[in-house]
Amino acid sequence: MSLIIAARFEGFDAAKEAAQRLAVSGFPEWDINTFYVNPPGVHGRYAWGGDRRSDADAGPAERGAYLGAGAVGAVFAVLAGFVMSEISESTALMLAAAGVGAYLGSLFGALWVTGHGSKQHGHFNPDAHAEVRQAGVMVAVRTRPQREMLACRILRDAGGADVEHANGHWRNNRWEDFDPLSPPQREPEFG
């Protein structure tokens, strides 16, 4: 594991200048890595796209659909059944109207709770409270603990934002195990 200091820049020109400042200050070129971080949700972890297996706020939708079909759907089914019984004597049409009412109730219930996953019934959604890494060009430098503050200062003075540190694997002149979804560990004086 290596100590890695990184900062986010608005463009490749600013990142290149920061990398040059690091090199001039004695950090070897093979210990400096520049790369782009996509915006949240666009990291392509899955074949169908996206960063997460499912939307964290969609979790209670299934429960809402069951509750909606059971409670609201029952009311809708009875109302639709009564309305249809006034219009037609057909049992099939009354059952179809009751089914449509139950479906509308389940849809209403699912939509009602979707988006309320982190607040509903005191459930905690860790994704809703984690810091999100911003998009931009990252400059990362592998360093020793004795030069950590120097690296932070150089990156910050070059216009870097969100200066952070990490312990990671550095191979082939790059930060190999960088995870754009992990919350950054900010440097206290430079965050």
N, C-alpha and C positions, 0 to 999 in steps of 0.2 A: 504494500500500500504506500502511496505517495501523498504528500501534502500538496494540494492543488489550490491555487488562488485564481479566481475568475471574476470577470466583470462584463456587463452588457454594454454594447455600443450601438448607436443609431445607424451606422453604415460601415461598409468595409473600409472606406478611406480612414475613418477615425480609428477603427480596429487595427489597421496596418500601421498607423502612426504609433499607437500604444505598443504594438509588438516591437517596433523599432526602438522605442524608448527602453523597453525591457532588455533588448539585446545590447544596447549601448551601456546599460547599467550592469552588465556582466551575466545576464541570464542567457545560457546557450540557446541557439535557435531550435535545437531538437527538444528543448523543454518548453517551447511556446507553441500553442495550438489555437488557430482561429477557425471558427465554424459558426454556422447559422442555426438558430433555434426557432422552429416554427411556432406560430401562435397556439395557445391551448386548444385542444380538440383536433389538431391537424398533424399529429405525429405518426399516423398510419400504423399503429401497433397491430391492427387486425386487418384481415384481407378485405373486409367490407368498409374499412376506413375507421377513423376515430382513435381515441386513446383508451377508452374504457369499454368493458364488456357490455355494460348497459348504463343508461342514465340513472344516476343515484336517486333522482327525484321521481323516477317512474316506478320504483319499487312498490309503493302502496297502491298503485293503480289496479293491480289484480284484486287486492282486498276490497277496494272501492267498487270494482265491478260486481263482486259477489254481494256486497252490502246494497249496492244500488239495485241489482236485480232482485234481491230479497225484499227490500223495503220499498224503495221508490218504484221499482218494477212491478211489485204486487199492486200498488195503488194504480199505476198506469194501466196494468193489465185489466183490473176490475173496471176502471173507467172506460177503457177501449171496448171491453166486452159489453158493458151496458149500452154504450153508444151504438155499437153494431147491432145489438139485440133490438133496438128501436128501429133501426134501418132495415134489417133483414132477419128472417127466421132461420137462416142457415147456421147450423152448428159449426161447420167448417170455417165460415167467415168470422164467427165470434171467437173461435180458437186462434185463428190467424191474427185477428186484431189484438187479442190478449198476448200473443207471442211478440208482436211488434211493440206493444206497450212494455213488456218485460225487457226486450232488447234496448229500447230507449232508456229505460231505467238503469240498466247496467252501464250503458254508455255515459249517461249523466253522472253516475257514481264514480266511474273511472276518471272522468275528466275533472270531477270535483276535487279529488285527492291528489291528482298528478301535480307535481310542483310543490307540494307541501310536505315532502318526505323528511326534511330536516327539522320540521317544527311539530309535526303531528304526533300526538300522544307521547311527547317527551323523547322520541327516538333521536339518537344522535347520528348525524350523517357526517363522517370525518371529511369527506370530499368537499362538503359545503364550507368547511372552516379552514381548510389547508390553504396556505399561500400558493398562488399560481405564479409560475415562472413566466415572465413576459417574453415576447418575441424580440429578436434582435440578433446582432452579431456578437458572439462571445469570444473573448480572448482569455485563454486559460494558460497558466504557467505552473510548471512543477518546480517546487522550491524546497529548501530546507527550513525548519522552524526558525532558525536565526535570521532568515531573510524574508520572513512572511510579511512583516509590517512594511518593508521596503517595496515588495511587490504590490501590496495593497495601495500604498501611496502613489506609486507610479501609475497604476491603472486608474485611480481616482483623479489624479492630476491630468491625465490624458483625456478625461471626459467620460470615464467609465461609470456606469450606474450599477446599483445592486451588487456591490463587491461582496463576494462570498468565498468561503473556504470549504474544502471537502477532502476526504481521504478516498482516493480512488486508484484504479490501475492505469498506469501510463505505459503504453506500448506503441512502438512504431511511430514515435513522435506525436502522439495524440492521447487525449483523455479517453480511454477505451470504454469505460463503463459509465459514461455520462448518462444520466437519466433525466430527460426534460420534465418528467412528471413528478419527480421527487421535490419536496419543498427545499429551497435553497437555505443554506446555513450562512446567514449574514455575518460579516465581520462587524463586531459591535461599534467600532469607531468609524467605519466606512459604509455601513448599510444605509 
